């Protein structure tokens, strides 16, 4: 799949070439999370994380007539001391571009619960004291029309991971959703994502789920709880993580 970076570059160029004034929406959020029970030891016995730490997330979602994009970056252990950060501090960033095939072709591709069909491209970046890797992905995605949900997205991607431990390729299935609701006249949302990734090289198959329950106290401020479940954390066999994280969000 040597053409993967070229496919991603073409999708990115398409998104960047869209005029800013044509954007149908653009939302940016900053989140601070804190957890107390992260898995700090691999099953093989070596250290992989701090037991408790904070995560700072910056994310943006934008949409146009023919495409949309999503970007986020997680800065892990940002609240720890320099020595601890040197061991386990990390940055993980993802940039996803979806081209709406039906809009581009001028055709209605909806069927059943499927409202839109997309060509997807994604680049993941991971940086820490031990790893500097870039993962390229390309695939197809759909929007599902699920009653009560602001959105429900499904995408299937081919992954090409350039790390030494990921010799070969893998597949990733991602589900992402947002379900707003009211309780006691207050605004809430149930949102999040699930990534299911097949094994690749020395890395085991993984399941990462991060559902969130958010109380939107004001138009800009959200408070809530995120539950993180990570089967085979970092692709390490029998290294599982399950914990709640406190969440504070500012939406622009």
ROVEXKOL-237332 format. One record per residue (C-alpha): x negated, y, z; residue in three letters. Coordinates in steps of 0.25 Angstrom, whole numbers, padded with zeros to 4 digits, always signed. Each point is the difference from the previous one (the first is absolute). Example, Ala and Ser with C-alpha at 12.3 -4.5 7.8 and 13.67 -1.06 7.14 Angstrom:
BEGIN
-0049-0018+0031Ala;-0006+0014-0002Ser;
//
This chain:
BEGIN
+0000+0000+0000Unk;-0011+0010-0004Unk;+0011+0009-0006Unk;+0006+0002+0013Unk;-0007+0013+0004Unk;+0004+0006-0014Unk;+0015-0004+0002Unk;-0001+0007+0014Unk;-0007+0012-0006Unk;+0011+0001-0011Unk;+0011+0000+0010Unk;-0007+0010+0009Unk;-0003+0009-0012Unk;+0015+0000-0004Unk;+0004+0004+0015Unk;-0010+0011+0000Unk;+0004+0005-0013Unk;+0014+0003+0004Unk;+0003+0014+0003Unk;+0001+0004+0015Unk;+0013+0008-0002Unk;+0007-0013-0006Unk;-0002-0007+0013Unk;+0014-0005+0005Unk;-0005-0002+0014Unk;-0013+0001+0008Unk;-0001-0004+0015Unk;-0012+0000+0009Unk;-0001-0006+0014Unk;-0011-0001+0010Unk;+0002-0011+0011Unk;-0008-0003+0012Unk;+0001-0014+0006Unk;-0005-0007+0012Unk;-0001-0014+0004Unk;-0004-0008+0012Unk;-0002-0015-0004Unk;-0007+0000-0014Unk;-0007-0013-0003Unk;-0015+0003+0003Unk;-0006-0014-0002Unk;+0000-0009-0012Unk;+0003-0014+0002Unk;-0014-0003-0003Unk;-0004+0008+0012Unk;-0006+0013-0005Unk;+0005+0014+0002Unk;+0009+0006-0010Unk;+0007+0012+0007Unk;+0003+0008+0012Unk;+0010-0005+0010Unk;+0007+0013+0000Unk;-0001+0012-0009Unk;+0007+0011-0008Unk;+0003+0000-0015Unk;+0002+0013-0008Unk;+0008-0001-0013Unk;+0002+0010-0011Unk;+0010-0004-0011Unk;+0006+0007-0012Unk;+0012-0005-0009Unk;+0003+0008-0013Unk;+0009-0003-0011Unk;+0003+0005-0015Unk;+0009-0005-0011Unk;-0009-0010-0005Unk;-0009-0004+0011Unk;-0002+0001+0015Unk;-0012-0002+0009Unk;-0004-0003+0015Unk;-0012+0003+0007Unk;-0005-0003+0014Unk;-0012-0001+0009Unk;-0002-0006+0013Unk;-0011+0004+0009Unk;-0002-0010+0011Unk;-0006+0002+0014Unk;-0001+0015-0003Unk;+0002+0002+0015Unk;-0011-0009+0005Unk;-0015+0004+0004Unk;-0010+0001-0011Unk;-0007-0013+0004Unk;+0013-0008-0001Unk;+0004+0007-0013Unk;-0013-0004-0006Unk;+0004-0015+0002Unk;+0015+0000-0003Unk;+0004+0014-0005Unk;+0005-0001-0014Unk;+0008+0006-0012Unk;+0010-0007-0008Unk;+0006+0008-0012Unk;+0010-0004-0011Unk;+0005+0007-0012Unk;+0011-0006-0008Unk;+0006+0005-0013Unk;+0013-0006-0006Unk;+0004+0003-0014Unk;+0015-0001-0003Unk;+0001-0009-0012Unk;+0015+0003-0003Unk;-0002+0015+0001Unk;-0012-0001-0009Unk;+0007-0009-0010Unk;+0013+0008+0001Unk;+0007-0013+0004Unk;+0009-0005+0011Unk;-0007-0012+0006Unk;+0008-0001+0012Unk;+0007-0013+0004Unk;+0007-0006+0012Unk;-0007+0007+0012Unk;-0011+0005-0008Unk;+0001+0015-0003Unk;-0014+0003-0006Unk;-0012-0008-0005Unk;-0014+0005+0001Unk;-0015-0003-0005Unk;-0008+0001+0013Unk;-0015+0004+0002Unk;-0007+0001+0013Unk;-0014+0003+0006Unk;-0003-0004+0014Unk;-0013+0005+0007Unk;-0006-0005+0013Unk;-0011+0006+0007Unk;-0007-0004+0013Unk;-0013-0003+0006Unk;-0001-0014-0006Unk;+0009+0002-0013Unk;+0001+0009-0012Unk;+0010-0006-0010Unk;+0010+0004-0010Unk;+0012-0009-0005Unk;+0006+0002-0013Unk;+0015-0004-0002Unk;+0010+0000-0011Unk;+0014-0007-0002Unk;+0014+0003-0001Unk;+0010+0005+0010Unk;+0015+0003+0002Unk;+0010+0009+0008Unk;+0011-0008+0006Unk;+0014+0007+0003Unk;+0002-0005+0014Unk;+0012+0007+0007Unk;-0004+0009+0011Unk;-0014+0001-0004Unk;-0007+0012-0005Unk;-0009-0009-0008Unk;-0004-0015+0000Unk;-0012-0002-0009Unk;-0007-0014-0004Unk;-0013-0001-0008Unk;-0008-0012-0004Unk;-0015+0004-0003Unk;-0012-0007-0005Unk;-0012+0003+0009Unk;-0015+0001-0004Unk;-0008+0002+0013Unk;-0015+0004-0002Unk;-0005-0005+0014Unk;-0010-0011+0002Unk;+0010-0008+0007Unk;+0011+0001-0010Unk;-0006-0008-0012Unk;+0011-0001-0010Unk;+0014+0006+0000Unk;+0013-0001+0008Unk;+0015+0005-0001Unk;+0007+0009+0009Unk;+0015+0002+0003Unk;+0005+0013+0006Unk;+0013+0003+0006Unk;+0003+0015+0004Unk;+0013+0006+0006Unk;+0007+0011+0007Unk;+0013-0001+0007Unk;+0006+0013+0006Unk;+0011-0001+0010Unk;+0006+0008+0012Unk;+0001-0003+0014Unk;+0007+0009+0011Unk;+0000+0011-0011Unk;-0015-0001-0001Unk;-0008-0004-0013Unk;-0008-0013+0000Unk;-0007-0008-0011Unk;-0004-0014-0001Unk;-0012-0001-0010Unk;-0013-0007-0003Unk;-0006-0010-0009Unk;-0005-0014-0001Unk;-0012-0004-0008Unk;-0002-0015-0004Unk;-0014-0003-0006Unk;-0005-0013-0005Unk;-0014-0006+0004Unk;-0012+0006-0008Unk;-0014-0006+0001Unk;-0004-0002+0014Unk;+0013+0008+0005Unk;+0012-0007+0005Unk;+0014+0004-0005Unk;+0006+0012+0009Unk;+0013+0005+0004Unk;+0000+0014+0005Unk;+0014+0006+0005Unk;+0002+0014+0006Unk;+0015+0003+0002Unk;+0003+0013+0007Unk;+0011+0006+0008Unk;+0000+0015+0000Unk;+0008+0010+0007Unk;+0000+0013-0008Unk;+0001+0010+0011Unk;-0001+0012-0009Unk;-0001+0002-0015Unk;-0015-0001+0001Unk;-0003-0008+0013Unk;+0002-0016+0001Unk;-0002-0008+0012Unk;+0000-0015+0000Unk;-0006-0014+0001Unk;-0007-0008-0010Unk;-0002-0015+0001Unk;-0012-0006-0007Unk;-0001-0015-0003Unk;-0013-0004-0008Unk;-0002-0015-0003Unk;-0014-0003-0003Unk;-0005+0014+0003Unk;-0010+0005-0010Unk;+0001-0013-0007Unk;-0006-0008+0012Unk;+0006-0014+0002Unk;+0008-0001+0013Unk;-0002+0014+0004Unk;+0014+0006+0002Unk;+0005+0013+0006Unk;+0014+0004+0006Unk;+0002+0013+0008Unk;+0008+0012+0001Unk;-0005+0014-0003Unk;+0005+0014+0005Unk;+0002+0009-0012Unk;+0001+0015-0001Unk;+0003+0006-0014Unk;+0000+0014-0007Unk;+0006+0001-0013Unk;-0002+0012-0009Unk;
//
